[in-house]
Amino acid sequence: MNNEHLERRMAFIIEQQAQFASDIQQLREAQAQTDQIVARLANATLEGFKDVNAKIDALVDSQIRTDANVSRTDESLRNLIAVVDRYFREGQQVWRNLHAAVPDH
């Protein structure tokens, strides 16, 4: 191997090393941008989860109140049905008593 050939190989290696260093720098810059994007997405996702969790909590509270209201409504309706049933039963008994007391013509 002569001097000229050795110098060309050394120049090639130096050029490749320079290109490698440049590529590494570009990759570092791209990685920094990716890190920023991922951080922003992570923050947005976290805020979204917080919002969804707050809405789920509100829905659960609302469902608990709705269940309590339905139970009270059911009880009130059963009471009303009992009153109406008693009214009609007692009314029919009064009507039968009136018919029994009036002689046929």
C-alpha positions in Angstrom: 0.0 0.0 0.0 1.5 3.3 -1.0 1.2 6.7 0.6 -1.4 8.0 -1.8 -3.6 4.9 -1.3 -3.3 5.2 2.5 -4.1 9.0 2.4 -7.2 8.2 0.3 -8.4 5.6 2.8 -7.7 8.0 5.7 -9.6 10.8 3.9 -12.5 8.4 3.2 -12.6 7.3 6.8 -12.4 10.9 8.0 -15.2 11.8 5.6 -17.3 8.9 6.8 -16.7 9.8 10.4 -17.7 13.4 9.7 -20.9 12.2 7.9 -21.6 9.8 10.9 -21.2 12.7 13.3 -23.6 14.8 11.2 -26.1 12.0 11.0 -25.9 11.5 14.8 -26.5 15.2 15.4 -29.6 15.1 13.1 -30.9 12.1 14.9 -30.4 13.8 18.3 -32.4 16.8 17.0 -35.1 14.6 15.6 -35.2 12.7 18.9 -35.5 16.0 20.9 -38.5 17.0 18.7 -40.0 13.5 19.1 -39.6 13.9 22.9 -41.4 17.2 22.9 -44.3 15.8 20.8 -44.6 12.7 23.1 -44.6 15.0 26.2 -47.3 17.2 24.7 -49.4 14.1 23.8 -48.9 12.6 27.2 -50.1 15.8 28.9 -53.1 16.0 26.6 -53.9 12.4 27.2 -53.6 12.9 31.0 -55.9 15.9 30.8 -58.3 13.9 28.7 -58.3 11.1 31.3 -58.9 13.6 34.1 -61.9 15.0 32.2 -63.3 11.6 31.4 -62.9 10.5 35.0 -64.7 13.6 36.3 -67.5 12.9 33.9 -67.7 9.3 35.0 -67.8 10.4 38.6 -70.6 12.8 37.8 -72.6 10.1 36.0 -72.1 7.7 39.0 -73.4 10.4 41.4 -76.3 11.1 39.1 -77.2 7.4 38.8 -77.1 7.1 42.6 -79.6 10.0 42.9 -81.7 8.6 40.1 -81.9 5.2 41.8 -83.0 6.9 45.1 -85.6 8.9 43.2 -87.0 5.8 41.4 -87.2 4.0 44.8 -89.2 6.9 46.3 -91.4 7.1 43.2 -92.1 3.3 43.3 -93.1 3.6 47.0 -95.3 6.5 46.2 -96.9 4.7 43.3 -97.5 1.6 45.4 -99.2 3.8 48.1 -101.4 5.5 45.5 -102.4 2.1 44.0 -103.3 0.9 47.5 -105.5 4.0 48.1 -107.2 3.7 44.7 -107.8 0.0 45.2 -109.3 0.6 48.7 -111.4 3.4 47.3 -113.0 1.2 44.7 -113.4 -1.8 47.0 -115.1 0.3 49.6 -117.1 2.1 47.0 -118.3 -1.2 45.5 -119.2 -2.4 49.0 -121.3 0.8 49.7 -123.0 0.3 46.3 -123.8 -3.3 47.1 -125.2 -2.3 50.5 -127.4 0.4 48.9 -128.8 -2.1 46.4 -129.4 -4.7 49.2 -131.2 -2.1 51.3 -133.5 -1.0 48.4 -136.4 -3.4 47.7 -137.1 -4.5 44.1 -140.2 -2.9 42.5 
